[in-house]
Amino acid sequence: MSCLQVLRQAYSGSSGALRCCAALTCSLLPQLPTHKRNASSRSSEDRPNFPGSKSSWTEKLEFVQPDLYDGIPVYRVMDTKGKIISPDHDPQLPKEMLVKMYEKMTTLNMMDRILYESQRQGRISFYMTSYGEEGTHIGSAAALEEKDWIYGQYREAGMWVYDQYREAGLWVYGQYREAGLWVYGQYREAGLWVYGQYREAGLWVYGQYREAGLRNNGYAISTPTHEQYRGDGVAARGPSYGIATIRVDGNDVLAVYNVTKAARQIAVQENRPVLIEAMTYRIGHHSTSDDSSAYRSVDEVRHWDSTQHPIARLRTYMADRGYWDDARDKRWKEDCQKQVMQAFAAAERRVKPDWRELFSDVYADMPASLRAQMEEMERHVKEYEDCYPTTKFSGH
Ligand SMILES: Cc1ncc(C[n+]2csc(CCOP(=O)(O)OP(=O)(O)O)c2C)c(N)n1
């Protein structure tokens, strides 16, 4: 089955999920690539031909109630335990690739554990974990090509981990220590290098680019989704902007892979945008500055950590095929822990860039107001030099 078929089929199955009137169905589902509507050829007796309307007539006086609508369905390949539901949709990736995906998902998880702890020990100032969202990072990174560009968000470190940028990524994280804001200064040398040169033709998150992936992890810091919007998530907004849209189970790495591959094909071949809403759950706190027990129950978090976890699902899938077992898992986790610790130690030994880059890397010509702030900081750092670890920074 081609990728486009996967995407189309995902939509064609949606009618059963919609209980509301046809008008609602029409307005919420995106136009698929083959779907060319020609208003002028329709009779206004058959269908309304108002400019701006794409639906049908109805003689029922019926308000569209949000709770009567099941929403755009969530495409998945595996069930919550990691068993394939429809063999046609199994991308049948080669063993080496699946092993790589599993190893990268677990590397991200290991990075999260070690760096989160190191923040608690005061070795870095700030960190954001990706617990529970590993499938969205790795499934999408695996489906893209070397030449594609990725604009990753802060909770998308797995996109870097997937390829050879693990150390660079950790280097960025390593630089977080002492001053969280430093990371922005680092972007020119590390972050942008990671983001910008990762691949070559720009996809994923925050992109107004041709393909945008969005992780819906249930929260924006402490605000749960039910306080963020009343409609059907983010995917429902895609069609209203004229964007082909799909919703996917973000904890199913194979589904994310299929959907990203299909979306990339539409974007590249048809040069039009595609939106992916990957449904997942943020198991970790928003950041090391957050305590999520203040706004959600421990039981809720435990539920997501112990069921449908993307790493566990992929592991079951691989174990079923004889690609992975407990002994290998144990060896790999030990090895992975060593790799992350070594990269972290190497990052800690690096001299940090000149702190003035915090001011100098934004504008080609620094505005007077920013220069004044930089000079004020220069005076401050000079006066209180003994309070700052200045020798750890270049330019001193
Ligand atoms: C313009 C702006 N306003 C506010 C913030 C502060 N802020 C940082 S992260 C965040 C929440 C983002 O939530 P979401 O997009 O759901 O991503 P998640 O953290 O769940 O991965 C906010 C409000 C910001 N970074 N930029």
The ligand as an ORCA input file, in Angstrom:
! r2SCAN-3c Opt
* xyz 1 1
  C       5.336     33.774     22.964
  C       5.545     32.935     24.174
  N       4.676     32.973     25.195
  C       4.856     32.210     26.262
  C       5.929     31.351     26.332
  C       6.150     30.519     27.558
  N       5.978     29.103     27.261
  C       7.026     28.276     27.136
  S       6.558     26.721     26.848
  C       4.927     27.130     26.919
  C       3.844     26.085     26.746
  C       3.969     25.381     25.472
  O       3.078     24.309     25.492
  P       2.976     23.376     24.222
  O       3.071     24.174     22.983
  O       1.757     22.523     24.421
  O       4.311     22.484     24.254
  P       4.792     21.393     25.294
  O       5.568     22.117     26.364
  O       3.593     20.692     25.836
  O       5.710     20.450     24.534
  C       4.763     28.476     27.156
  C       3.459     29.149     27.331
  C       6.822     31.325     25.241
  N       7.858     30.502     25.202
  N       6.612     32.129     24.180
*
